[in-house]
């Protein structure tokens, strides 16, 4: 019996598969696919960085008054109602913060024990820093979501600010 060249190759391939298995090498990614993935990652990193920069701008002094100034330019009843709502939230937030801070400062001043006073001051500073960092993280996430949704920088800032204030307004006691 003669074995042809094709049959010999098939037999060798079968024996090789039995010994080493049939698993093949993974296909190499094409250059265009790799480039698309790299650009998508880069775009995502840029959106995250842009969101962080926008939130830092919002966290600076006066971001709220800038937002209110933008609402004044909207005009009409909707603009007036939005302005009143934002002013109410701003006043409530500011008053509550001043009251809380005054109470903590009064408590620290009344406390004669230096260790307790230092601990209370440290707790006050920690709570302020922690609240600011949590708020910054929250706002950064909101801005990133809006940027991912296709909003422009200013729109994303305004939407995130409005949503955060609406959330604060809903949680504030009336």
N, C-alpha and C positions, 0 to 999 in steps of 0.2 A: 504494500500500500504506500502510495506516494502522498506526501504532505506538501501542499502548496505553500507558497510564501505567505499568502493572506491568512491561511489556517494557522501557520506557525506563529504569526504575529498575534492572532486571537488567543491562542493557547498561552503564549507568554504573558499577554495582558491579563488573562484570567488568573494565572498563577501569581502574578505580581499583585493583583487585587486581593487575593486570599492572604498573601503574606503581609502586605503593607496597607491594605484597606483601599477604599475607593474615593476617599476624600481628596478633593482637588484644592489647589491653591485658590485663595480668594482673588477675584478679579481686581485688577488695579483700577483705582478711581480715575476717571478721565480728568484731564486738566480743566475742562470747563466746569465740571461738577465741583472740583476742589476749589476753583476760583469763586464759584457761586456761594459755597459754604463759607469761605473766608470772608467774602464781602457781606454776607448776612450777619456773621458774628461781629464784624467791624461796625456795621450799621446799628446793631443792637447796643454795642458798647457806646457808640456815639449818642444814641438816644438816652441811655442811662446817664452819661456825662452831662448832656444838655438838660435833662430833668434835674440833676443835682445843682447845676449852675442856676437854673431858673428858681429853684426852691431857695437857694442862698440869696438870690436877689429879693425874693418875697420875705425872707426872714429879716432883712435889713430894716432899719427904722423907716417908717413912713410907707411901707408897702400897702398897708390897709387904706391910707388916705389916697394913694394913687389909684387903688381899685375903686374907691368911692368917687374920685374925680372922673374916672372912666364911666361910671354909672350916670353921673350928672349929664354927660354928653349924650346918653341914650335918649333922654327926654320922654315925654308922654307919661301916661299914668303908670305904665309898667316900670319905667325908670324911677319914678317917684316912689312907688311901692318898694322896689328893690332897695333904693337908698334908705328909706325908713327902716326896712328890715335890717340892713347892714348896720345902720347907726345904732339901732336898738341892741343888736348883738355886740357891737363894739363897746357901747356904754356898759352893758351888763358884764361883759368879760373884764373890762378895765376896772369897774367898781369892785367886782368879786376879787380880782387879783390884788387890788389895793387893800381891801379889807383883810384878806388872808395874810398878806405880807405884813400889814400893821400889827395884826394879832401875833404873828410869830416874832416880830421885832420887839413888841411889848413883853412877850413871854421871856425872850432872851434877856432883856434889860432888867426885868424883875428878878430874875434868878441870880442870887448872890454867889452861888457856887461856880467857880470858874470852869470846872470840868463839865458840869451840866450845861453851862452857857455855851461852851465851845462845841459840845455835842449837838445842841439844838441849832447853833449856827451852821455847823457842818451839814446837819440834816436838811436845813432850809436851802443851803447852796446845792446840795445833792439833788433835792427835789426839783429845783429850778433847772439845773443842768439836764436831769433825766427827762423832765417834761419837754424841754426844748429839743432834745435829741429825738424823743419819740415823735414829737410833732413834725420835726424835720423829716424823719424817716417816712411818716405817714404822708406828708405833702409830696415828698419825692416819689413815692409809689403812685400817688394820684396823678401827678404831672406825667410820669412815664406812661401810665395807662392812656392818658389823653394823647400824648405824642405818638404812641403806638397806634392809636385810633385814627391818626391822620390830622390831628389838630395842629395849627401853627403854634409857635412859642407863646405869643401873647394870649391866644385863645386857651391854650392848655393851662397857663397860669390863672387866668380868670375863672375857668371852669373849676379848677382844683380849689381855688380860694372860695368860690361860691359854695361848693359842695362841703368844704370844711366848716364854713360859717353856718350853713344850713344844719349840719350835723350838730354844731355847738349850740345853735339856737334851739334845736329839738331837745337837747339834753339839759339845757339850762332850766332851772325851776322858774315857773311863772307866778 
